[in-house]
């Protein structure tokens, strides 16, 4: 079997004519035929080939066409034709159907005075913006619900979900920022903005480099909308990071409380062991002549209880002193406990104004 050449690869395309009517739906076309028909280089179609992973949005301006590859839309826009390349692996057919319906309707409306290619670009960017807003609302609801659950209960599963949502949010923010960068890159190039007037170029109308107000307003509008989405994603990411830090502080506080409880139990056990030492000394069956005294039992019991209480109190006092945390070091704390050893507080002199200025 003979292998296919790279230029003979088949692409699935949907083509709309100058009246907004669909000429072909998911038709099979050879890449070489598309390059020859639209006067493109093979590397141009390689950027929008949906079978090649390409995560960076691009807007390429060529002599007779505009190549757009943003999120789920990969299109070729000309002065009288729009070619939509089918995206492999896309599961959101409802979004694609809504985009195609809006594109057909927008291309058929000619009363607005906008060129054919501008109406196509507007529909494409509007679909991109709708996709970003829909995903933003979905992620915001997921994260908001989880943060509300974490206020009532903190467990391993919720913390794991929070980590998963934060990664998903970071990925979404990165994609939205790349879309904004693609729009800003076009806005910064006057030559590219001027070259996107395909209808005037086809009619032979000469244009100056600065005569692109209509297109600039269109792209700036969508750029600002995407920027708002990026800012909202950053705010949600900041809330997630703050929640993660608070949760970690709460877990550290609970861990310290458990360690302190364990130390207190150990200290009390040490105190009881110190009191039991007296009983152990008298349990060696050696004569001490104290067993003949009628009050020896009560005295030894009181002494054992006093030793146990003193050992436990000393241990707990030392633990409380160690757990006391301050912003200064131990030496400063020790000197600060004595009022006489504290250094006097001297206020800084205020600036005075004289004839020569401030001193």
C-alpha positions, 0 to 999 in steps of 0.5 A: 500500500502506498503511503499518502504524501503530507500534502494529500491529507484530507481535511473536513470543512464546512464552507459558507458562500458570500450570501451566508448559505452553507455550500458544504457540510463536513466535506472532505477536501485535500490539503493541496487543493485548499492551498491552491484554491486559497493561495496558501502555504502548506504550513498555514494549514498546518497551524489550523489542522485540528489533528495536530495539537495546538494550544496557542491561539493564532490569528494569521493574516495572509494576502487574501485570507485570514486564518483563525485558530482560537479554542474550538474554532479553526476557520479561514475567512476571505472576502466572500467565503468562510471555511470552517475546519471541523474540530476532531474530538469536540463533544460540544455540538450545541455550541458548534450549532449555535455558532454556525447558526449565528454565523449564517445569520450574521453573514446574511445581514448586510444592512449594517455596512460592515464588510463580509470578513468583519461580520465573520470575525465578529461571529467567531469571536462572539462564539469564543467569548461565549465558550469562555463565559460558559466555562467560567460560570461552570468553574465558578459554581464548582469552586464556590460550592466547594469553598462553602462546603469547606467552611462546614467540614474539612476532610481529605476528599474535599481538599483533593477536589480543591486541588483538582479545581485549582489546577483546572482554574489555572489551565482555564486562566492560561487559555483565556490569557492566550486568547487575550494575547492573540488579540492584543498582538493583532491590535499592536500591528497596524499593517496586520489591521490594514491587511484584514480589510479583504473586501477593500483589497479585493475591490482595489481600494487603497487604504492608509495604515492608520485607517482601521478604526472599525476593526480596531474597535471590534477587536478591542471590545472582545479583548476587554471582554476576555480581560474581564474573564481573566481578571475574574479567574484571577480573583477566584484563584486568589480566593482558592489560594487564601482558602488553601492557606487558611485550611492549612493553618487550621490543620496545623493548629489541630495538629499542634493541639493533638501534640499538646494533648499528648504532651499533657497526658505524658506529663500527668503520667510522669507526675503519677510515676513520681508519686508512685516512686514513694510507694515503690520505695516502701514496697521493698519489704525493708524495715524503716520503722515507719510502719509502727507509726499510726500516722505514717500511711496518711503522711506518706500518702500526702507526700506522694500526692504532693510530689505527683502534683508538683511534678505535673505542675512543673511539667505543665508550666514548662509546656505552657512557657514553651508554647508561648509564641511571640514576635521577638526572640527569647532574650528580648522576651526575658528582658521584656518581662522585667519592667526595669530591664526594658529599654526606654522608648524614645520617640523620633524627632519631628521635622521642623520647618524653617526659612531654608525648608524642612529639617 
